[in-house]
């Protein structure tokens, strides 16, 4: 399935980029279509292997995340357009940095709030993982394993 998807991606990229003259948009479209093709056929293959698994467990969170992502995209675009046109001059580096940071923070905030409202469980998994990664120093202090330094080779000591 992956091999066929790669071939489809290459053929579509050539067709859309050179034949239809879509340029970079053609590459993005080819990648999107081939990824969708691969996802669909892998899902069919999984369904066949697992003898009709519970699709609701897959699709309900997927639709929630897609909805949150779409609204996040809107709220990324809105402040960026407003600040770009009316407040900041994006030809100056500091203004471009401020514009990027403010739009990014707005998008993250909207996504997190929507994820909480929609009760997207994957966000809780991500937050738990981030907390564990944030405590890496404490975890390493608790271990009794000692990492010995590697011996120096003669070529590096000279």
Secondary structure, 3 states (H helix, E strand, C coil): CHHHHHHHHHHHHHHHHHHCCCCHHHHHHHHHHHHHHHHHHHHHHHHHHCCCCCCHHHHHHHHHHHHHHHHHHHHHHHHHHHHHHHHCCCCCHHHHHHHHHHHHHHHHHHHHHHHHHCCCHHHHHHHHHHHHHHCHHHHHHHCCCCCCCCCCCHHHHC
